[in-house]
Amino acid sequence: MAQPGPAPPAPAQLVQKAHELMWYVLVKDQKRMVIWFPDMVKDVIGSYKKWCRSILRRSSLILARVFGLHLRLTSLHTMEFSLVRALGPEELDRMALSNRMPMTGLLLMILSLIYVKGRGARESAVWNVLRILGLRPWKKHSTFGEVRRLITEDFVQQNYLKYQRVPHVEPPEFEFFWGSRASREITKMQIMEFLARVFKKDPQAWPSRYREALEEARALREADLAAHYPHASVSQD
């Protein structure tokens, strides 16, 4: 009599495996290590091999929507994968994050939330979003280490974020704002493009924020022109 196969895992278990595989691939890429499918199975997927297609598909979707990366099979013979970056190296250099793509994606997610909120974002709202990505404030992460310290201390010390207590609120609550370095290095249009990629929407789905981004882009172009052609903007008497 044939033995029954293993029971299918719960959807939450497949989502968890997809997040584990996503971080595994990001770390491999960051360390310039070869991404082989047999290693994915051995190190991450394990007993879930029967559902590897579903796990791969979920991981690929998160990588594309959140980090702007494409997980691509580059060799059918060796089952080797690679990550293809949607953001060019010059854009990443401008963001001064040493091409550390996971850090870039995490920071952009937080900055995007602040931008959409209009002024600042409550810490509770930030963690509600990050939990979707499998990140917990008090749980150590294989890629980010102590996630809460990274966000509330490291990003703050680097001036990418401001972290301030909300006045006149008990029990104490805290709020995130854009830091001075983020304002210098990251444009609002970059944030709109990131949001469009994550949520698969046209940037104009956020009309007021899109208009603000367009105005900033126009001002940056005019400032760049004035810097290169200083006499062009001088009116004649």
C-alpha positions as CSV (number, residue, x, y, z in Angstrom):
1,M,0.0,0.0,0.0
2,A,1.4,3.4,-1.0
3,Q,2.3,5.7,1.8
4,P,0.5,9.1,1.7
5,G,2.7,12.0,0.7
6,P,3.6,14.8,3.2
7,A,0.7,17.2,4.0
8,P,1.0,20.5,2.2
9,P,2.5,23.3,4.4
10,A,0.3,26.2,5.6
11,P,0.5,29.4,3.5
12,A,2.3,31.1,6.3
13,Q,5.0,28.5,6.3
14,L,5.6,29.0,2.6
15,V,5.7,32.8,3.1
16,Q,8.3,32.4,5.9
17,K,10.4,30.1,3.6
18,A,10.1,32.7,0.8
19,H,11.4,35.4,3.2
20,E,14.3,33.2,4.3
21,L,15.2,32.5,0.7
22,M,15.0,36.1,-0.2
23,W,17.5,37.2,2.5
24,Y,19.8,34.2,1.7
25,V,20.0,35.2,-2.0
26,L,20.6,38.9,-1.0
27,V,23.5,37.9,1.3
28,K,25.0,35.6,-1.3
29,D,24.9,38.4,-3.9
30,Q,26.3,40.9,-1.5
31,K,29.2,38.6,-0.7
32,R,29.7,38.0,-4.5
33,M,29.1,34.3,-4.0
34,V,27.6,32.0,-6.7
35,I,23.8,31.4,-6.2
36,W,23.2,27.8,-7.0
37,F,19.8,26.1,-6.8
38,P,21.1,23.0,-5.0
39,D,22.5,25.3,-2.3
40,M,19.1,27.0,-2.0
41,V,17.5,23.6,-1.4
42,K,20.2,22.4,1.0
43,D,20.6,25.6,3.1
44,V,17.0,27.0,3.1
45,I,14.2,25.1,1.4
46,G,15.1,21.7,2.9
47,S,12.0,19.5,3.4
48,Y,9.9,22.0,1.4
49,K,11.5,21.0,-1.9
50,K,8.2,19.7,-3.3
51,W,7.0,23.3,-3.0
52,C,10.2,25.0,-4.2
53,R,8.5,26.5,-7.3
54,S,6.0,28.3,-5.1
55,I,8.8,29.5,-2.7
56,L,11.0,30.7,-5.6
57,R,8.1,32.5,-7.1
58,R,7.2,34.3,-3.9
59,S,10.8,35.2,-3.2
60,S,11.2,36.6,-6.7
61,L,8.1,38.7,-6.4
62,I,9.3,40.3,-3.1
63,L,12.8,40.9,-4.5
64,A,11.3,42.6,-7.6
65,R,8.7,44.7,-5.8
66,V,10.7,45.7,-2.7
67,F,14.3,45.8,-3.7
68,G,14.0,46.3,-7.5
69,L,16.0,43.1,-8.2
70,H,15.3,40.3,-10.6
71,L,16.2,36.7,-9.7
72,R,17.2,35.2,-13.0
73,L,18.3,31.7,-14.0
74,T,21.5,32.2,-15.9
75,S,22.6,28.6,-16.5
76,L,20.2,25.7,-16.9
77,H,23.1,23.3,-16.9
78,T,24.5,24.2,-13.5
79,M,21.2,25.7,-12.1
80,E,23.0,28.9,-11.3
81,F,21.0,32.1,-10.5
82,S,22.0,35.7,-10.4
83,L,20.4,39.0,-9.2
84,V,20.0,41.6,-11.9
85,R,19.7,45.1,-10.4
86,A,17.0,47.4,-11.6
87,L,18.8,50.4,-10.1
88,G,22.0,51.5,-11.9
89,P,25.3,51.7,-9.9
90,E,25.4,55.4,-10.3
91,E,22.1,55.8,-8.5
92,L,23.3,53.6,-5.7
93,D,26.5,55.5,-5.4
94,R,24.5,58.7,-5.1
95,M,22.7,57.2,-2.1
96,A,26.0,56.6,-0.4
97,L,25.1,53.2,0.9
98,S,28.1,51.4,-0.4
99,N,26.0,49.4,-2.8
100,R,24.5,47.4,0.1
101,M,21.2,46.6,-1.6
102,P,19.4,45.1,1.3
103,M,20.1,48.2,3.4
104,T,19.1,50.4,0.5
105,G,15.7,48.7,0.1
106,L,15.0,48.8,3.8
107,L,15.8,52.5,4.1
108,L,13.8,53.3,1.0
109,M,10.8,51.5,2.4
110,I,10.9,53.6,5.6
111,L,11.5,56.9,3.7
112,S,8.7,56.1,1.4
113,L,6.3,55.5,4.2
114,I,7.3,58.9,5.8
115,Y,6.8,60.6,2.4
116,V,3.4,59.2,1.9
117,K,2.3,60.1,5.4
118,G,3.2,63.7,4.6
119,R,5.4,64.8,7.5
120,G,6.4,61.9,9.8
121,A,5.6,58.3,10.4
122,R,4.8,56.8,13.8
123,E,7.1,54.0,14.8
124,S,4.2,51.7,15.2
125,A,3.2,52.3,11.6
126,V,6.7,51.6,10.4
127,W,6.9,48.3,12.2
128,N,3.4,47.3,10.8
129,V,4.9,47.6,7.3
130,L,8.2,45.9,8.1
131,R,6.4,42.9,9.6
132,I,5.1,42.2,6.2
133,L,8.7,41.7,5.1
134,G,9.3,39.3,8.1
135,L,11.2,41.9,10.2
136,R,10.5,42.2,13.9
137,P,11.8,45.0,16.2
138,W,13.3,42.8,18.9
139,K,14.3,39.8,16.8
140,K,17.9,39.5,15.5
141,H,18.0,39.2,11.7
142,S,20.6,37.2,9.7
143,T,21.2,40.2,7.3
144,F,20.5,43.3,9.4
145,G,21.4,42.1,12.9
146,E,19.5,44.0,15.5
147,V,16.9,45.6,13.3
148,R,15.5,48.1,15.8
149,R,19.0,49.4,16.6
150,L,19.8,49.6,12.9
151,I,16.8,51.8,12.3
152,T,16.6,53.9,15.4
153,E,20.4,54.3,15.9
154,D,22.5,53.6,12.9
155,F,20.3,55.2,10.2
156,V,19.8,58.1,12.7
157,Q,23.5,58.6,13.3
158,Q,24.1,58.5,9.5
159,N,21.5,61.3,9.3
160,Y,19.2,59.3,7.0
161,L,16.4,59.4,9.6
162,K,15.3,61.6,12.5
163,Y,13.8,59.7,15.5
164,Q,11.8,61.9,17.9
165,R,9.4,61.5,20.7
166,V,5.8,62.7,20.0
167,P,5.1,65.5,22.3
168,H,2.3,65.4,24.9
169,V,1.6,61.7,24.3
170,E,1.5,59.1,27.1
171,P,2.6,56.3,27.1
172,P,5.6,57.6,25.1
173,E,5.4,57.2,21.3
174,F,8.1,58.0,18.7
175,E,8.0,59.2,15.1
176,F,10.4,59.0,12.2
177,F,11.3,61.9,9.8
178,W,13.6,62.3,6.8
179,G,17.1,63.1,7.9
180,S,19.3,65.8,6.4
181,R,21.4,63.3,4.5
182,A,18.3,61.6,2.9
183,S,17.1,65.0,1.8
184,R,20.4,65.7,0.1
185,E,21.0,62.3,-1.5
186,I,17.5,60.9,-2.3
187,T,15.0,62.7,-4.6
188,K,11.3,62.6,-4.1
189,M,11.0,61.2,-7.7
190,Q,13.2,58.3,-6.7
191,I,10.8,57.6,-3.8
192,M,7.8,57.8,-6.2
193,E,9.5,55.3,-8.6
194,F,10.2,53.0,-5.7
195,L,6.6,53.2,-4.5
196,A,5.3,52.5,-8.0
197,R,7.6,49.4,-8.2
198,V,6.6,48.0,-4.8
199,F,2.8,48.5,-5.2
200,K,2.7,48.0,-9.0
201,K,0.9,51.4,-9.4
202,D,1.5,54.5,-11.5
203,P,3.2,57.2,-9.5
204,Q,0.2,59.4,-10.1
205,A,-1.8,57.1,-7.8
206,W,-0.4,59.5,-5.1
207,P,-1.3,62.8,-6.9
208,S,-0.2,65.4,-4.4
209,R,3.1,63.6,-3.7
210,Y,3.7,63.1,-7.4
211,R,3.1,66.8,-8.0
212,E,5.6,67.6,-5.2
213,A,8.1,65.2,-6.7
214,L,7.7,66.8,-10.2
215,E,8.2,70.3,-8.7
216,E,11.4,69.2,-6.9
217,A,12.7,67.6,-10.1
218,R,12.0,70.8,-12.1
219,A,13.8,72.9,-9.4
220,L,16.8,70.5,-9.5
221,R,17.0,70.7,-13.3
222,E,16.9,74.5,-13.1
223,A,19.5,74.6,-10.4
224,D,21.7,72.3,-12.5
225,L,21.4,74.5,-15.5
226,A,22.1,77.6,-13.5
227,A,25.3,75.9,-12.2
228,H,26.5,74.9,-15.6
229,Y,25.3,78.0,-17.5
230,P,25.4,80.8,-14.9
231,H,24.8,83.6,-17.5
232,A,21.8,82.0,-19.1
233,S,19.4,83.0,-16.3
234,V,20.6,86.6,-16.1
235,S,18.0,88.9,-17.6
236,Q,18.9,91.8,-19.9
237,D,18.3,95.4,-18.7
